[in-house]
């Protein structure tokens, strides 16, 4: 009886099942890429929804609680200091802070408590978003001016849209990096193939690597919504799952060995 083909939408699901890899590795590379791209976009959409919710809370808090302020000629002034600290988001606005840089953000987030941090000082500001820290000097903004009303009504909505677009674009870029890393990590697949006496060609070896990286990526993403996952832990988990997938990989050699054993038993 002919085995049913794996559908486009089953590829991400079956990538969690090592015994399926013998058949998955024979699927077209473009089909696997397309299936994973959809999942990466979905994961980015989850990130966007979470970010949007937090960003809207910050905007509403600024509107209701933030005192009046102005930024003119590269110098920031505010009626009174403002601090927001809730749901993994930290915002501090204080014109008594004369130097704000990346180290300021690192000190605030030394225990990785926050996913988003923004600190606004007298002459510069810094922010943490999506794991990236950036700092800016107001002098670099030229003749740019801002006030509370302009921030809440114009800048924050525009900034939110820009960041969401960046997150969605990054999902495509990150998938490209995902495949690039798989080029290197297929060395582990080749090593485990020799250890477990598995037979697959170069294309299948690369696809096995890509497929085996995917479940760990998804699991780490889910865990990352609640806890920070160390890079080395992530890497070890990926290598371990590659080993498991190769171990359960069924090829012609294993099938021939099984047939030989059965034939020998029949003769005896």
Rosetta blueprint (number, residue, H / E / L):
1 X L
2 X L
3 X L
4 X L
5 X L
6 X L
7 X L
8 X H
9 X H
10 X H
11 X H
12 X H
13 X H
14 X H
15 X L
16 X L
17 X L
18 X H
19 X H
20 X H
21 X H
22 X H
23 X H
24 X H
25 X L
26 X L
27 X L
28 X L
29 X H
30 X H
31 X H
32 X H
33 X H
34 X H
35 X H
36 X H
37 X H
38 X H
39 X H
40 X H
41 X H
42 X H
43 X H
44 X H
45 X H
46 X H
47 X H
48 X H
49 X H
50 X H
51 X H
52 X H
53 X H
54 X H
55 X H
56 X H
57 X H
58 X H
59 X H
60 X H
61 X H
62 X H
63 X H
64 X H
65 X H
66 X L
67 X L
68 X L
69 X E
70 X E
71 X E
72 X E
73 X L
74 X L
75 X E
76 X E
77 X E
78 X E
79 X L
80 X L
81 X L
82 X E
83 X E
84 X E
85 X E
86 X E
87 X L
88 X L
89 X E
90 X E
91 X E
92 X E
93 X E
94 X L
95 X L
96 X L
97 X L
98 X L
99 X L
100 X L
101 X L
102 X H
103 X H
104 X H
105 X H
106 X H
107 X H
108 X H
109 X L
110 X L
111 X L
112 X L
113 X L
114 X L
115 X L
116 X E
117 X E
118 X E
119 X E
120 X E
121 X L
122 X L
123 X L
124 X E
125 X E
126 X E
127 X E
128 X E
129 X E
130 X L
131 X L
132 X E
133 X E
134 X E
135 X E
136 X E
137 X E
138 X H
139 X H
140 X H
141 X H
142 X L
143 X L
144 X L
145 X L
146 X E
147 X E
148 X H
149 X H
150 X H
151 X H
152 X H
153 X H
154 X H
155 X H
156 X H
157 X H
158 X H
159 X H
160 X H
161 X H
162 X H
163 X H
164 X H
165 X H
166 X H
167 X H
168 X H
169 X H
170 X H
171 X H
172 X H
173 X H
174 X H
175 X H
176 X H
177 X H
178 X H
179 X H
180 X H
181 X H
182 X H
183 X H
184 X H
185 X H
186 X H
187 X H
188 X H
189 X H
190 X H
191 X H
192 X H
193 X H
194 X H
195 X H
196 X L
197 X L
198 X L
199 X L
200 X L
201 X L
202 X H
203 X H
204 X H
205 X H
206 X H
207 X H
208 X H
209 X H
210 X H
211 X H
212 X H
213 X H
214 X H
215 X H
216 X H
217 X H
218 X H
219 X H
220 X H
221 X H
222 X H
223 X H
224 X H
225 X L
226 X L
227 X L
228 X L
229 X L
230 X L
231 X H
232 X H
233 X H
234 X H
235 X H
236 X H
237 X H
238 X H
239 X H
240 X H
241 X H
242 X H
243 X H
244 X H
245 X H
246 X H
247 X H
248 X L
249 X L
250 X L
251 X L
252 X H
253 X H
254 X H
255 X H
256 X H
257 X H
258 X H
259 X H
260 X H
261 X H
262 X H
263 X H
264 X H
265 X H
266 X H
267 X H
268 X L
